[in-house]
Amino acid sequence: MDDMDDMDDLAKPRLADDDAQLVRAFATLGKDDTSLVGGKGANLGELSRAGLPVPPGFVITAQAYLAALDAAGVRAEVQKLLQSVRPDESAALTKVSAELKALVRKAGLPERLRKVIVAAYRRLGGSGHVAVRSSATSEDTAGASFAGMNESFTNVCGEDELSDKVVRCFASMFGERVLSYRVSQGFHDEPAIAVVVQEMVDSERSGVMFTADPATSDQSRIVIEAAFGLGEVVVSGQVEPDTYVLVKDGPRLVSVRIGDKTHKLVRGANGKDQRVMLPVHERSRRVLDDAEVMKLAALALRIEQHYGSAQDIEWAVSHGSFYILQSRPITTLTQNAPAATHAAPARVLLSGLGAAPGRVCGKVRILQSADESAQLQSGEVLVAQMTSPDWVPTLRRACALVTDGGGMTCHAAIVSRELRIPCVVGTREATKVLRNGELVTVDGHTGQILEGDVTEKIALKDQAASERAAASVESVEPLGTKLYVNLAIASQAAQVAALPVDGVGLLRAEFMITDALLGVHPKQLLAEGKREEFIEKMSASLLTITRAFAPRPVIYRTYDFRTNEFRKLKGGEAYEPHEENPMIGYRGAYRYVREPDLFLLELDTVARVRDQTPNLHLMIPFVRTKWELEACLELIDGHRLGKQRGLKRWVMAEVPSVVYRIPDYAKLGIDGVSIGSNDLTQLMLGVDRDSETCAELFDESDAAVLDAIRQIIEKAREHGLTSSLCGQAPSNNPEFADHLVRFGITSISVNPDAAQRARSVIAESEKRLLLQAARRAC
């Protein structure tokens, strides 16, 4: 029997419900075939028929997947298990996911289906390398994106390996993330999956391009990301790609950011993916020249015009030819987002990571240390290698901040968001490229430093955005989960207190203490007899905050300076040890026990403030062991503060040992725990959160980190403690709050500029949980 006879025989009712083909070539498919071959398969067919340069391939249809389940007699059992999915119950979700995947793997491929797949593979060459990609029937459509959730494999070679990878793609439809996402999107139909088999392009360069800016929803722009080797390094975020931004009108290239491409993936001698580290000169080499950028932009515009909507497109270059590997609708654009004005594109002097939003113009002032702060004039743009808490008084005079290093959780980013000034971090060379006195515009949203004053171009746009934000605050929906804010600077208290929040979940001590210490190390200050001066100044700052928020609670985290930060204060070198890794060194509760002087000074201050505003409470940071906490609580109990009525005592949950220690901590009489996601992630994943080299590894949404957070919340509830989270995760990505609500957290504390969005996400999560509970009850 020849190949076509195999395909005709397979289409008989013994294996499928009708006579439709179960394997379809790209050339026979179009965008309306999503229910048969999934979004990815339908789009590849549509692109092929439109004459775009798509590598050849075929799709194993969703009907073939269902026929495989029928042939094994497990389809009904799969459906029954799907009805039991409870995404808010993590352990149960894990169990159901494992059982579903086991059923699909057990079903495998019926012999007839395997023959047809092999026949189609042989028509592609039979011995060549192919990419095998899942294509769910709800995937890559305008309303949803399962991107990255289902399995995909590259450099698959041989009939046996192909058959194995197809089954693994089938099973991937029942991963935990996919099951949870289906429920959250309201998908209740029987799920089905198709599998794309496509000839591999031996990519020399590859990447992704968007026909609208995915960060700003600006549909007048094209954004192209590029890296060396296979595109997996871009899609998965393994390297920092080059970024090319174009205006569609022309099109014209308006900015180029060269990424630090540490490595590439290539096809190794054994035919499998091989990771190749790049030498320094290659890492910083531009991936695409201007002519190549324009060719890609032309393809992008052609694809967008064909579909009539903004597209997210995967591309590759092999032997000088461009290939389109995929196109899908961009599902995250903000509706009615205005296009930016591009009548006269400003020259981009430098690009980095936008860490605090806003756009301002000012003259550059480069400072090498906080000791040079007198040189900064009010309203200038402060440019530094990096900042620390002793820079805070200086930062108050700056209109914007630009740093060479750092990421979204660095000191510069945190303080800038508090001060509501634009901030761009991670530029690598701002202190070398920019010049003192140079007039620049800092765009904290896009991460660009632009030549001259271009702020007027978006004045109307900013005004409209402000009006929309103000209008949306007028109607505040009550929440079951308390929403707090993180605060560090007293002068912002009145403005932030006007927001619809339940209090301050994290009041950072370090910035106010730096002010109160007048730049002097605390031991030096005490030696100079200035104890009362410190208490008065610190009390005044705290009272500004507690009065603004009263009667809402304000949770004051006692100081958590690291030795490298204390050493920078006047006299610090005489008192502070040198540590190679201060992040996990002499800090937090252990420091209070060894040297209680400053801790007792803080207790004096808090007690004095509570005499007037009893809504101030205490939180102890970086607790590693039970005996440390016990010793700290003894210091509090022996102090006047410990005898004040109504004092709440919280502990920061930052060290992974807290997962084990919560029962012990509860017995010591604490009232609650607050998860510090920055330090917890750092210690769970073994990644210095300040490291630029390892920045791509720092992921607060990593499964291990999320599971630790879940355990902390559940154990706190089990032992009668309240739970909160006050790290950067919900502020940088308010959708992270969705996980916390499902875990049953008591409260969430975010940066003030993220409060409105976090409230919306929390409300949606709570409604979704109520709806799921109601459905179960019915």
N, C-alpha and C positions, 0 to 999 in steps of 0.2 A: 504494500500500500504506500503511495507517495505522500508527500507532506500535506497536500490539499485534501487528500482522502482522509488523513488523520483529523484535520480540522472539521471536515464535514461530519465525520463519525462522532466527534466529540459533542457536536451541537445537538445530538439526539436527546430526547426527553429523559433517558436514563440518568443523565448527568445534570441536566438543566431543566428549568420550568418551561422553556420555550426553545425555539430553534435559532435564537440569536447567537451570533458568534461569541465565543468566550475569549478570543484573543483578537485584538484589532490593531492594525497598523496606524501610525500617526495620520497618514494621508487620508484615512477614511473617517476621521473624527473632527468635531468642531466644538465651539464653546457651549452648545446646547446639550452636549452628551455627558454632562457632569454626573447625572444619576447612574450612568453606565460605567464610566471610567474615572470618576473623581475629578476634582478641580484641576489637579496637576496634569492628568492625562488629557482632559478636554482642552486645556490651554495650549499644550504642546501640539495637539492636532490642529487647533485654530491657527497657531503661529506657522505651522508647516504649510497649511493650505493658503496662508496669506503670502507665501513666498519668502518668509524670513529665514535666515541661516540657522536652522535647527538640526542638530545631529539626528540621524535616522533612528527609529525605534518602534516599539509596539507596547500595547497595554494589555495586561491580564485583567479582565473586567471584574467588576463587583459581582456580576452574575456567576462568574467562575468561582469566586470565593464562597458564595452561598451554596453553590453546587458541591463544593468540597465538603462543607459542613454537613449537607444532606447525605452525601455518599458515606460519611463516617457515622451518621445517625446522632450527631451532637447538637444540631441547630436549636432544637427546643430547649436543651439543657443550657446552652449559652444564653438564650433569651430569658430563661428563668433566673439565672444568676445576675443578669443585667438589672432585673427589677429590684434586686437587693442592694444596689449601689447606694452608699451613704457617704458622700464626699466630706461631710463634717465629722465623720468618725474614722480617724486615720488608720487605726489598727484593722478595722473591718474592711476599709477600702483596699489596704494592702493585701489582705487575704483573698478578697473577691478577684482582684486583679491577677494574682498568681494562679488562681483556679481557672479563670477564663483563658489565660495564655497557655496553660497546660492542656486544656481541651483542644485549642486550635492546633497546637504542636502535635498532639496525639492524632488529630484528623489528618494532618499532612496533605499531600497532593495525591488524589486518585490517579492511577496509572494512565488513564486516558487523558486527563488534563496535563499531566507531566509530558506526554508525547507531543501534544500540541504546542506547549511552551518551548520544548526542545526544537521542534520544527521551525518555529518562528525565530529562535535564536540562531539556528543554522543559516537562515536566510540573511541574517546580519553578518554572517561570516563564520559563525560556529565555533571559532577558537579565539575570538578577540575579547578584549576587556569591555565590560558594560557597567553602567551605573544602574542599580536596582533601587527604586524609590517608591515609598508608599504614596498612594493617592486616594485619600478618604473622600467619600461622596459629599461631605460637607466642607471639604478643605479648599482653601484658596478661592473662596467666593466672596462676594462683596460684603456679606454680613458677618463672616467669621474667618479666622485664620488659625489652622492647626500647625502652622509652620514650626518645624523642629520637634514636634511631639511624637510623630510616627517615625519608624525606622527608615533609614536610607543607607545604602552601601555603595562604595566606589570600587573600581578595579576588580570587579567580580569576573572570574574566568572559569569556564568549564561548565558542563551540564549539571553535574552534581552540586557544585557550589551555587549555581543559579537557583536550582530547586530549593536548596536549604534557605537561601536568602529570601525567596518568595514567601516561604512559610513564616519566616521571622517577621517579614513585613505584615503578613496577615495577623500575627499574634500581637504586634506592636499597637494595634488599634485598642487594646485593652490595658495599656499602661495606666498607672494611677493618674498622671497629669491629664491624659486624654479623657478618662472616665469623668474626672472632676470637671474638666472644661465643658464636656458635653452637657452635663447637668446645669452648669452655670449659664450656658447659652440657651437652655430650654429645648435641647434636642431630645426627643422621646421616641423617634422612629427607630426601627431596627437598623443598627449600624452595619454598613458594608464598606469594603475597601477594595480598591483596585491597585495594581502594581505596575509601575512604569519600568520598562527595560529599554535602556537607551545606550547607543554606542558611546563609549568613553572618549572624551576629548582629552588628549594629552596636554593639559593646560600648562603653558609657560607663564601666563599671567591670567588673573581672573578676579571676579568681584561681584558687586551688586550695584545697581543704579536705580534711582527713584525719580519719577517724573513730577514729583512735588517734594518739597522739603519735609521729611517726616517729623522733624523737631518743631517746626513752626507752622506747618500746614500751608506754607506759601506755594501756591500752584503756579507761580511764574518762574520757578527755579527747577533745575535738574541737579541732583546730587549723585556723584559717582564715587564709589569706594573701590580701591584696587590694591591687590597684593600679588606677590610672586607665587607661582605654583598653583595648586588646586584651591578653589574658592572656599573650601571648608574652613580655612583659617580666618576668613572674613566673616562668614555666616555665624560661626561659633564664637567669634570674638577672641580667638587665640592670639592674634597680633593686632597692633594698631595700624590700620591700612592708610594709604594715601587717600585724601578726600579732595575731590575736584567739584567746585560749585559753578554752575553756569546759569545765565539768564536765558530763558527760552527765546526771547526776542533777539534773533540773530542766527543761531545762538551765540552767546559771548561767554568766554571763560572769565569769571570774576575773582576766583580765589583758588589757591592750591595749597593744601597742607600735606607735607611729606611725613608719613607715619614712621614709627620705629618698628620695622618689620623684622622681628628677631629670628624667624625661621620660615621655611616653606614646606609644603607637602608635595611630594612628587611620586611618580610611580617607580618603585624600586626594582632592582634586578629580578626579584622574585615575583614581580607583578603586583605587589601589595603597596599600600601607602607607606611612604618613608619620610620621616621628619629630617630635614636638613637645616642645621643652624647656619645662619648667614654671617659672613664677616662684617665688621663695623661699617666699611665703606659701602657694602651692598645693602645693609639695613636701611640706610638713609638715602638710597638712590631712588629717583623718581620712577614709578612704574610705567606711566603713560606720558608720551609727549603730547604737545598741544594738538597735533593733527589727529592722533589716535583718540584723544578726548572728544574731538569734534565728530569723528566717525561714530563713536558710541552714542553721543548725544543725538545724532541723526537717527540712529536705530531706535533710541528711546522714544523720540517724538513720533516716529512712524508707528510704533507699537501702541502708544497712548492714543493716537488718532484712530487707529483701527478699533480699539476697544471703547473709545469715548470716555475713558476715566483714567485717573492717575494710577500708575503701575509700579510695582516692585519687581525688578528684573534681574535675573542672574545671567552673567555673561562670562565668556572665556576667550582667550587668544591662543591659537595653536598654528605654528608655521606661518605666521603673518596674517591669518584669517580670523575674523571675529565670528563667534557662535553665540546664539541665544539658547540658554539651557532651561529657562523657566520665566514665566511672567504671571504675576498675580495682582489683584487689586490691592491698593494700600487701604487697610481697614481702620487706621487710627487717625485719619485726618479730622481736624476740628471743622465742623460745618460753618460755612460763611466766613472762613478766615480770610482777612484782607490780604492782598498781595503787597509786598513791600515796594517802595518806590525805587526804580532803577534808572531814572532819567540820566543820572550822571554817577555811575558806580564809583564809590570811594576806593582808594587803593588800600589793600589789606597789608599792614605792616607786619603783623604777627598773629598767630592763632594759637589757642590753647583750649582748655576745658572751661566752658561757661559754668561757674559755680554759684553765682548769685545774680539774679536777673536785674535788668535795668540798662539804660544807655545814657551815658553822660560824656561831656567834653571837658577837658582840662589840660593843664600843662604837666608834663612828666617831671617827677622828682624821684631820682634813684637814690635809695639809701642802702648802705651795706649792713647797718645794725641799728637797733633802737636808740643807741647812744647818739645817733645823728639826727634825732627826731626834730630838733630845733630848726633844721633846714627846710622842713616841709611847711609850706604856706597853706592856709585854709583854702580848700577847693582845688588843690592839686591832685594829680593821679599818682598815688604812691606805687613805686615799682621796687620790688625787693626779691632776693633769692627765695626767702620763705619768712614767715612771721611766727611769733610765739606770744604767750600771754602778756609779756612786757611791752608789746607793741600797741596794746589797746588804746592808751591815751593818744598816741600818734594817729591811729586809724580814725579816730573821731574827727580829725581835721581833713581827712582825705575825701575826695568825691568818688574815688574808685580805687580798687586794689588790683595789681597785676603781679604775679609771682612766677619765678622760673620753675619751681617744683610744686608738688602737692597734688591732691585729688579732692574728690567731693567731701571727704571727711576730715580734711586737714584743718588746722587752726584758722588759716586765712579764709577758707570757705565758710566755716561756722560763724566767725565773727562778722564777716561781711553780710551774711544773711540777717544776723541780729541787728546790725546797724543800718540795714536796708540800702547798702551801697553796692553797685555792680562790682563783680569780681571775676577775674579770669586767672585760673591757675594752670600749672603744667605747661607753660610756654617754652620752657627749656632755656631760652636765651633772651628774655625781655631785658635783663640788666645789661646785655651786650649790644642788642640791636637798637633799643630806644635811646634817646638823648635828652638830657636835662633841658627843660624849657620848651621842648617840642610839643606842639598842640596836637592832641589825639582824641579820638572818640573810643571809649571802652564799651563794648557790647557784651554784657554779662549773660545774655541769652544765647548768642551764637558762639561766644568764645573768641571774638575777633577784636583786634585793636586796629582801628582805621585811621588813616591820615586825615588831619584837620577836623573841622566841626561839621558833622553830618547829622546832628540830632534833629534839626528841623524837619527832615524828610519823614520822620515817623511821629512827629508831635501829635498829629490828628489821630493816628492809629493808636498811640498810647492813651490819648484822652478817651477814645471809644472803648478801649479795653478797661480803663478805670471805671467808666460809667456802667459797663456791663457787670463788673465785679461788685460795685456798690449796690446795684439793683438786686443781685443774687443774694446779698447778705440780708436784705430786708425781711425775707421770709426764712426763718430758722426752724428746721425740723428737729424735734426732740429725739435724743438717742438713748438706747439702753446702755451702750458703752460710753463711758465718760471720755471726753476729749479735752486734753490738757495741752499747754504750750511749753516749749523749752525757752528759757530766757537767761540772759547773762549780763545785761547792761541796764541799770536802773533808769536811765533817761528814756528808754523805750516803753516803760511800764504802762503809762497812761494810755498810750496809743494801742498797745496790745491788749490791755484789759478791756477795751471797748469791743473786742471781738467776741462772738458767741462761743466762749470756751468755759470749761468748768474749773479752771484754775491753772496753776503752774506745776507741771509734773516734774520738771527738772530746772532748778535755779542753780546755774553753775557758779561756784564761788570764786574760781580763779581770777576772772577778769576784775571783779570788784575788789578782791584782796590785793591785786597788783596796784590798783589805784590807792587803796588805803595804806599800803606799805610804802608808797612814794618811791618805788623803785629800789627799796632797800630789802635785803634778806631779813626774814622775821627774827632770827636770832640776833642779828645786828640791831634791829629796831628795839628789841627788848633790852639789849645791852645799853642802848642809848636812852633808856627810860621813857620810851614813847608808847607804852602799852595803852594808856587811856586815850591818846590821840588816835591810835588805830581803832579802838572800839567805837569812839564817837563817829569817825568818818564811815566806818563799815555799817554801823547802826543806821546812820542817815540814809545810806544807799538802800539797805534792806527795807526800811520803813517806807520809802518811796514806792517800793514794789508791793509790800503787804497791804498798805492802805489802798492802793489802786485796785487790788483784787479782792479785798475783804467783802464778804466773809468767805470767799472761795479759798481753798487751801493753796499754800505755796510750799513746795517741797524743796528744801535747801540741801543741796549736796555739799557736804564738807569738802575741804580742799583736796585736790588730787593732782598737785604738781608732781612732775617727774624730776629727777635730780638734774637732768640737763637744762630744764627750765628754771629751777631754783638757782643754779650756778650762774645764770645770766644776770641775776639781781645783784645789786651793790653788796659786796662782802660775801657773795655766794660761794666763791671758790674756797674760802676758808672753812666753810661749814659742810659743803656737799661732796660726797665721794664721786669719783669718775666711774661711770658704768658704760659698758659696751652696748648693752641693750636695756635702756631705761624703761622701755614699754612694759617689761616684765620684771622690773627691779624694785627699788626702794620707794614704794608709793602706797597710797591708800591706807587701809586699816592697820597694816603692819607698822607703818611709820608712826601712826598715832600712839601705838603701844610702846615703841622704842623711844620716841621723842614726843611726849605729850604736850609740850609747851604751846605750840601753835594751835593744837586741837582744843586745849583748854581755853585759849584766847577766843577761839570761835564760839565755844560753848558760852562764855561770858557774854559775847555779842548777841547770840541768838536768844539767850535768857532775857537780856535787856529789851530786845525788840518784842519778845512775846509778852512782856509786861504791858505793852500798849496794843499789840495786835496778835492775839493768840492763834491766828490762822497760819502761822509759820511752823513748819515741822522739819524733821531732821532725816537725812539719808546718808548712810555710810558707804563709801565706794570701795571697789576692788578688795572684796573680802575673799581670802583664799581658804581659810580654815576656821573651824569652830572656836578654837581657843582665842584667835585674834578677835573675833566678834564678841566673845564673852568678855574679854579684857576691855574692849571699847565700851560696851554697855555698862560695865562696872564704873568706868570713868564718868559716864553720863549720869548713872544712878547716884554717884557720890557728889555730883555737882548740883547747884541750885536748879539748874534746868530740869534735871530728872525728877524734881519734886513738883514741877508745875503741872497743873491739871490739864488733861487733854492732849499732851504731847504725843504725836505719832512718830514711831521710829521705823524707818524703812532701810532696806539693804539693797545695794546695786547687785544685780545678778549678771556679772561680767565674766567670772572665772568658771569654766565648765564644772568644777567641783560642786557648784551650787546645786546641780541636778541631784547629786547624792545627799547634800547637806540640808536641804530645805526642812525635813522633819526635825533635825537638831536645832536649826535656827528658829523654828516656830516655838519650840520648847523654851528658848531663851527669852521669848516675849516680844519679838518684833511684830509689827502690824502688817507689813507688806513687802513685796519685792518689786524692783523695777529693773527690767532687762536693759542692759546697755549693749545694743547690738553691735556697736563698733568693736569693743574689746572682746565680746563673746565670739564674734566671727574671726577676729585675729587669732584667738587662742584655739578655737575649734579647728581652723584650717592651717594653723601654723604660718600665717602670713602677717608680716609687719604692715599695719594699716597705713603707715607713712611711706612705704617703699614704692617708688615709681616703677622699679624694675619688675616687681611682682604684682603690680596693680590689677592685672587681668585676673588674678587668682582670688582677689578679695570680693566675695560674693555673699551678701547677707541672705540671699534667697537660696543658697546651696541647701540641698536636702538634709545634710547633717546638721546644719545650723538651725533650720526650721524644726527639725525633730527635737533638738535640745530646747528650743523655745517652747514647743508644745509640751514637753515634759515639765518644764519649769511652771508653766501656767496651770497644768493639771494638778501637779503636786501642791502648788500654793493653794489652790481651791480645796484640795483634799484636806489640808491642814489649817483651814480657816484664815488664810492670808489673802489680801488683795494682790493683784498682779497688774503691772503696767509695763510699757516699753517706751524708752526715751532716747533711743539711738537715732542714727541718721536715716535708717531704712524707710520709715513711713514718710519722712520729709522729702527724701530724694525720689521715692517711688510710692506714692500713697496707695497704690494697689496692693502693696505689701500688707497694708492694714486689713485687707480681706482675709489673709491667713490668720491674723491675730483674732479677729472676730469669730472665725470658725473654731479656733482653739478655745474660746471662752474667756478671753482676757477681760479684766475689769475696766482698764482705761488705756488710752494711747496718748502719748505726748509727742507733738510735732513742732517743727519750727513755725513761727507765726505766718510766714508766707505760704505755708502748705496747709493751714488749718481749714480753709474753705473747701479745698478739694478733698482733704481727708474726711471731712464731715460727710460729703456726698458718698464717698466710697464706703464709709462705715454704715451709713443709712441703707445703701443698696445691699450690703452684706447681711445686715440684720433682717431686712425684708426677705431676702432669699432664704435665709435659715427658717424664718417663720413660715414661708410658703412651703418649704420642704417638709417641715414638721406637720403642717396642716394636711399635706398630701398623704403623709404616712398614716396620720390619724384616720383619714378617710378610707 
